[in-house]
């Protein structure tokens, strides 16, 4: 697959300079670009590499003189971040799934598949499934009874979608992700569990020490709800989204979920959220719109996170978070507070040494 420089510029909404008929088949950093690559140099710091590259065309920073750089053609990017989504989409050939339905696929006769489908080998599609037009489904995907998926879905190899999951349009799911598995919910039926007792007793007035004892005979709470995913959602590799206990687990429109993320049962995720890799939400978390959770963020159960919250990487959230707040740390505090804590923590070795020096001069100090 290749495109002319003029075709690329038109797709991005930019003006090209030089030879618009240059045919380009790939993208590369300037130092690694060949004659058929479009070099990506959206910052002036790449000017030296552009002069030495064998690429004939590049995407350049505003104000760059493409002729002086020795190029035959160029596109000037007014905003570098705005170039990459459209440019990479244009060049992405996607997974290798042949058009039509592979002979080894097993599709229940009650399932309906929209026109233009590409379904790979060893796919299993259960009864009463409805999949919209232009679906691309990779090898070894399984879709259980009653699942509904909108148009233009892309399911990479090994995806598992459980019973009655409802998914909107333009859904992208990466390899080996599980959607709709049972939630992790167990109860002690004859008395309080050790966890319930601990929650009640920790911090009680006048209590100097909390003792615990283990629980046995955990009774399974079966998950009867489903998962509902709105339009334009993307989910990364090896992520798990649990079905609800009674009501649905919900993922809002436009939300993007990274690799190895755990979304617990009954969670409700708002629109246009970004949940980065290895984060985990315990059950019944309710999250507003446009929330960003940095990598390895953990959220305790039954919490509310307001709109526009940003959590730094490895944040541990143990209490509700009001809208519009930037948080960080374990436990989560305002980001500026955590930065101040970090500064003080770096001073601790010097403070400890000063105390040891004082104790050396006065042995009774600190007794």
Residue pairs with C-beta under 8 A, 6 or more apart in sequence:
1 25
1 91
1 93
2 23
2 24
2 25
2 36
3 11
3 23
3 24
3 25
3 90
3 91
4 20
4 21
4 22
4 23
4 24
5 16
5 18
5 19
5 20
5 21
5 22
5 24
5 38
5 57
5 73
5 75
6 16
6 20
6 21
8 16
8 24
8 38
8 75
8 87
8 90
9 15
9 16
9 20
9 75
11 86
11 90
12 75
12 83
12 86
12 87
14 75
14 76
14 77
14 78
15 75
15 76
16 73
16 74
16 75
17 66
17 73
17 74
17 75
17 76
18 57
18 66
18 67
18 71
18 72
18 73
18 74
19 56
19 57
19 72
19 73
20 73
22 56
22 57
22 72
22 73
23 36
24 36
24 37
24 38
24 57
25 36
25 37
26 36
26 37
26 38
26 91
27 37
27 38
27 40
27 87
27 88
27 91
28 34
28 37
28 38
28 39
28 40
28 55
29 39
29 40
29 46
29 49
30 39
30 40
30 41
30 46
30 49
30 50
30 52
30 53
30 55
30 58
31 49
31 52
31 53
33 39
33 53
33 54
33 55
33 58
34 54
34 55
35 54
35 55
35 56
37 55
38 55
38 57
38 58
38 59
38 87
39 50
39 53
39 55
39 57
39 58
39 59
40 58
40 59
40 83
41 47
41 49
41 50
41 58
41 59
41 60
41 61
41 64
42 59
42 60
42 61
42 77
42 80
42 83
43 61
43 80
44 61
44 64
46 61
47 64
47 69
50 58
50 60
50 69
50 70
50 71
51 69
51 70
55 71
56 71
56 72
56 73
57 71
57 72
57 73
57 74
57 75
58 66
58 69
58 71
58 74
58 75
59 74
59 75
59 76
59 77
59 83
59 87
60 66
60 69
60 74
60 75
60 76
60 77
61 76
61 77
61 80
62 76
62 77
62 78
63 76
64 74
64 76
66 73
66 74
66 76
77 83
94 136
94 154
95 136
95 138
95 154
95 156
95 157
97 118
97 119
97 120
97 136
97 137
97 138
98 118
98 120
99 116
99 118
100 117
100 118
100 119
101 107
101 113
101 117
101 119
102 119
102 120
102 121
102 122
102 123
104 121
104 122
105 119
105 120
105 121
105 122
105 123
105 124
105 125
106 123
106 124
106 125
107 113
107 119
107 123
107 124
107 125
108 125
108 126
108 127
108 128
108 129
110 127
110 128
110 129
111 125
111 126
111 127
111 128
111 129
111 130
111 131
112 129
112 130
112 131
113 119
113 125
113 131
113 135
114 131
114 132
114 133
114 134
114 135
114 151
115 133
115 134
116 133
116 134
116 135
117 131
117 133
117 134
117 135
117 136
117 137
118 135
118 136
118 137
119 125
119 135
119 137
120 137
120 138
120 139
120 140
120 141
120 157
121 139
121 140
122 139
122 140
123 137
123 138
123 139
123 140
123 141
123 142
123 143
124 141
124 142
124 143
125 131
125 142
125 143
126 142
126 143
126 144
126 145
126 146
126 147
126 163
127 145
127 146
128 145
128 146
129 143
129 144
129 145
129 146
129 147
129 148
129 149
130 147
130 148
130 149
131 137
131 143
131 147
131 148
131 149
131 153
132 149
132 150
132 151
132 152
132 153
132 169
133 151
133 152
134 151
134 152
135 149
135 151
135 152
135 153
135 154
135 155
136 153
136 154
136 155
137 143
137 153
137 155
138 155
138 156
138 157
138 158
138 159
138 175
139 157
139 158
140 157
140 158
141 155
141 157
141 158
141 159
141 160
141 161
142 159
142 160
142 161
143 149
143 161
144 161
144 162
144 163
144 164
144 165
144 180
145 163
145 164
146 163
146 164
147 161
147 162
147 163
147 164
147 165
147 166
147 167
148 165
148 166
148 167
149 161
149 167
149 171
150 167
150 168
150 169
150 170
150 171
150 231
151 169
151 170
152 169
152 170
152 171
153 167
153 169
153 170
153 171
153 172
153 173
154 171
154 172
154 173
155 161
155 171
155 173
156 173
156 174
156 175
156 237
157 175
157 176
158 175
158 176
158 177
159 173
159 174
159 175
159 176
159 177
159 178
159 179
160 176
160 177
160 178
160 179
160 180
160 181
161 167
161 179
161 180
162 178
162 179
162 180
162 181
162 227
162 243
163 180
163 226
164 180
164 226
165 179
165 180
165 226
165 227
165 228
165 229
165 243
166 226
166 227
166 228
166 229
166 248
167 179
167 229
167 233
168 229
168 230
168 231
168 232
168 233
168 253
169 231
169 232
170 231
170 232
171 229
171 231
171 232
171 233
171 234
172 233
172 234
172 235
173 179
173 234
173 235
174 235
174 236
174 237
174 239
174 259
175 237
175 238
176 237
176 238
177 235
177 236
177 237
177 238
177 239
177 240
177 241
178 239
178 240
178 241
179 227
179 229
179 235
179 240
179 241
180 226
180 227
180 241
180 242
180 243
181 240
181 241
181 242
181 243
182 222
182 223
182 242
182 243
182 265
183 221
183 223
183 242
183 243
183 244
183 245
183 249
183 264
183 265
183 266
183 283
184 242
184 264
184 265
184 283
185 220
185 221
185 223
185 245
185 265
185 283
186 218
186 219
186 220
186 221
187 193
187 218
187 219
187 221
188 196
188 215
188 217
188 218
188 219
189 217
189 219
190 217
192 200
193 215
193 218
194 212
194 213
194 214
194 215
195 215
197 212
198 210
198 212
201 207
201 210
202 210
221 245
222 245
223 242
223 243
223 244
223 245
223 265
224 244
224 245
224 246
225 243
225 244
225 245
225 246
225 247
225 248
225 249
225 265
225 266
226 243
226 244
226 248
226 249
227 241
227 242
227 243
227 244
227 248
227 249
227 250
227 251
228 248
228 249
228 250
228 251
229 250
229 251
230 250
230 251
230 252
230 253
230 254
230 255
230 271
231 253
231 254
232 253
232 254
233 251
233 252
233 253
233 254
233 255
233 256
233 257
234 256
234 257
235 241
235 257
236 257
236 258
236 259
236 260
236 261
236 277
237 259
237 260
238 259
238 260
239 257
239 258
239 259
239 260
239 261
239 262
239 263
240 261
240 262
240 263
241 249
241 251
241 257
241 263
242 249
242 262
242 263
242 264
242 265
242 267
242 283
243 249
243 265
244 265
244 266
245 265
245 266
245 283
247 266
249 263
249 264
249 265
249 266
249 267
249 268
250 267
250 268
250 269
251 257
251 263
251 269
252 268
252 269
252 270
252 271
252 272
252 273
252 289
253 271
253 272
254 271
254 272
255 269
255 270
255 271
255 272
255 273
255 274
255 275
256 273
256 274
256 275
257 263
257 275
258 275
258 276
258 277
258 278
258 279
258 295
259 277
259 278
260 277
260 278
261 275
261 276
261 277
261 278
261 279
261 280
262 279
262 280
262 281
263 269
263 275
263 281
264 280
264 281
264 282
264 283
264 284
264 285
264 301
265 283
265 284
266 283
266 284
267 281
267 283
267 284
267 285
267 286
267 287
268 285
268 286
268 287
269 275
269 281
269 287
269 291
270 287
270 288
270 289
270 290
270 291
270 307
271 289
271 290
272 289
272 290
273 287
273 289
273 290
273 291
273 292
273 293
274 291
274 292
274 293
275 281
275 293
275 297
276 292
276 293
276 294
276 295
276 296
276 297
276 313
277 295
277 296
278 295
278 296
279 293
279 294
279 295
279 296
279 297
279 298
279 299
280 297
280 298
280 299
281 287
281 299
282 298
282 299
282 300
282 301
282 302
283 301
283 302
284 301
284 302
285 299
285 300
285 301
285 302
285 303
285 304
285 305
286 303
286 304
286 305
287 299
287 304
287 305
288 305
288 306
288 307
288 308
288 309
288 323
289 307
289 308
290 307
290 308
291 305
291 306
291 307
291 308
291 309
291 310
291 311
292 309
292 310
292 311
293 299
293 311
293 315
294 310
294 311
294 312
294 313
294 314
294 315
295 313
295 314
296 313
296 314
297 311
297 313
297 314
297 315
297 316
297 317
298 315
298 316
298 317
299 305
299 317
300 317
300 318
303 317
303 318
303 319
303 320
303 321
304 320
304 321
305 317
305 320
305 321
306 321
306 322
306 323
306 324
306 325
307 323
307 324
308 323
308 324
309 321
309 322
309 323
309 324
309 325
309 326
309 327
310 325
310 326
310 327
310 335
311 317
311 321
311 326
311 327
311 328
311 332
312 326
312 327
312 328
312 329
312 335
312 338
314 330
315 327
315 328
315 329
315 330
315 332
316 329
316 330
316 331
316 332
317 327
317 331
317 332
318 331
318 332
319 331
319 332
321 327
321 332
325 334
326 334
326 335
326 336
327 333
327 334
327 335
327 338
328 334
328 335
328 338
328 339
329 337
329 338
329 341
333 341
355 366
358 365
359 365
359 366
